[in-house]
Amino acid sequence: MRAKNTQFVLVDRFVGTNYSKNYKALVRSVGKARLMKRVQIVVSDYVKWLTTQNDDTYKAVISSEFIPEIDSDETHQFIQECYRIVKPNGVTVYSFLSPIPRNFRQELLITADSNPLWTRTPPKEWFSPKPGLVLRELRNSGFHQIRKTTPRAHLVIKGDAAKSWLKNAEVKASFYKTYKRMLVESGLELPDWVIVSGVKP
């Protein structure tokens, strides 16, 4: 394993019932895997945590599905802070779902998860940022060797599974009622993943 001796710092606010459960499950999983000595779990707002970190401290900063939770101004600040705290030759990696649907099933999922008409937790600005924006912010912050990959999820969710997914995503029941036939016959499809990375020179 390439990260065998690496120390990890996991940062999240863990706000809300689902996230609280995730925190407890995370602690259990880390303990079960006997990784408590290598993993530090920090319950904190990302801004508060980032601004208290010293320059050139970490080999890598990695986030998954975090950038969709913030807006364009916050993304700019976040990536700049990532550049500051990463060591020279360190890397930053961000993964998020593409906001550009390849078909109607993906478009339906994006709509359910981002349109205030349907979701109880509409995003600040976007379902996910356009990849070009994130790549530009990486470049402007000083990162080099910038890369983007877009692996396909190939996950289609139909019928009762779609209903359950929508409920967990805090989508209003009226969405399922409105699109029930389509959800049963064709379902929702997870958009492609976008993974972008850069190296600090």
Secondary structure, 3 states (H helix, E strand, C coil): CCCCCCCEEEEECCCCHHHHHHHHHHHHHHHHCCCCCCEEEEECCHHHHHHCCCCCCEEEEEEECCHHHCCHHHHHHHHHHHHHHEEEEEEEEEEEECCCCCCHHHHHHHHHHHCCCCECCCCCCCCCCCHHHHHHHHHHHCCEEEEEECCCCCCEECHHHHHHHHHHCCECHHHHHHCHHHHHHCCEECCCEEEEEEECC
